[in-house]
């Protein structure tokens, strides 16, 4: 993958969309055949939740950003092949969620994403 391939991916725009809970803008940055793999307490690494294609990713983004919670992207890293960041989320009742994400890029769009999530226990 060349350096120019990832240069068209706008990490600042992606970050602003996450913090603004803007699912449509984030969705526009995924390739048509992108996959998202999610591992958390409910979807253990042995059997993670795998989203295939923009329609499944759209439903996930709309669910996540439709919840009453704040999102703060931190520790962003970008190189020629992808990006990585952490995202701290908080529900109004004080419950915290922490996500670590690694994204692979192809032709300036997200081709795959791996998300690890942990949250406060009740």
C-alpha positions in Angstrom: 0.0 0.0 0.0 1.4 3.4 -0.9 1.7 6.5 1.2 -0.8 8.2 -1.0 -3.5 5.6 -0.4 -4.0 6.5 3.2 -3.4 10.3 2.6 -7.0 10.7 1.5 -8.4 9.3 4.8 -9.2 12.3 7.0 -8.6 11.2 10.6 -9.6 14.6 11.9 -13.0 14.3 10.1 -13.5 10.8 11.4 -12.7 11.9 14.9 -15.0 14.9 14.8 -17.8 12.6 13.5 -17.3 10.2 16.4 -17.4 12.9 19.0 -20.5 14.5 17.4 -22.2 11.1 17.2 -22.4 11.5 13.4 -23.0 8.0 12.1 -23.6 9.2 8.5 -20.2 10.9 8.2 -18.4 8.0 9.7 -20.2 5.5 7.4 -19.2 7.5 4.3 -15.5 6.7 5.2 -15.9 2.9 5.0 -15.3 1.0 1.8 -18.3 -0.9 0.3 -16.9 -4.3 1.4 -15.5 -3.2 4.7 -15.6 -5.5 7.8 -15.8 -4.6 11.4 -14.8 -7.2 14.1 -15.9 -6.4 17.6 -14.7 -8.3 20.7 -16.1 -7.5 24.2 -17.7 -9.3 27.1 -20.7 -10.4 25.0 -18.7 -11.2 21.9 -15.6 -13.0 23.1 -12.5 -13.2 20.9 -13.2 -16.8 20.0 -16.5 -15.8 18.5 -16.4 -12.0 17.9 -19.2 -10.1 16.3 -18.3 -9.5 12.6 -20.1 -6.9 10.5 -19.8 -7.2 6.8 -20.6 -4.4 4.4 -21.9 -0.9 4.8 -25.5 -1.9 5.7 -24.4 -3.9 8.8 -21.9 -1.3 9.7 -24.5 1.4 9.3 -26.9 -0.3 11.8 -24.0 -0.6 14.3 -23.0 3.0 14.0 -26.6 4.2 14.2 -27.1 2.1 17.4 -23.9 3.3 19.0 -24.3 7.0 18.2 -28.1 6.9 18.9 -27.4 6.2 22.6 -27.3 9.0 25.1 -23.6 9.0 25.8 -20.6 11.2 25.2 -17.6 10.1 23.0 -14.0 11.4 23.3 -11.4 10.1 20.8 -7.9 10.0 22.3 -4.4 8.6 21.5 -4.7 8.8 17.7 -2.1 7.2 15.5 -1.9 7.2 11.7 0.6 5.7 9.2 0.6 4.6 5.6 -1.6 1.5 6.2 -4.1 2.6 8.7 -5.1 4.4 11.9 -5.6 3.4 15.6 -7.2 5.3 18.5 -8.9 4.9 21.8 -12.4 6.2 22.4 -13.7 6.9 25.9 -17.5 6.9 26.2 -19.7 7.8 29.2 -23.4 7.3 29.8 -25.4 9.9 31.8 -25.5 7.5 34.8 -21.7 7.5 35.0 -21.1 4.1 33.3 -17.8 4.2 31.3 -17.0 2.4 28.1 -13.5 2.2 26.7 -12.8 1.2 23.1 -9.5 0.5 21.3 -9.7 0.5 17.5 -7.3 -0.5 14.7 -8.3 0.4 11.1 -6.8 -0.8 7.9 -7.1 1.4 4.9 -7.5 0.6 1.2 -7.7 3.3 -1.5 -8.3 5.9 1.2 -11.3 4.2 2.8 -11.7 1.8 5.8 -11.3 -1.8 4.6 -11.3 -3.4 8.0 -11.6 -2.4 11.6 -11.1 -4.3 14.9 -12.7 -2.9 18.0 -12.1 -4.1 21.6 -14.6 -2.8 24.2 -14.7 -2.9 27.9 -17.2 -1.2 30.2 -17.9 -0.7 33.9 -19.7 -3.5 35.7 -22.8 -2.7 37.7 
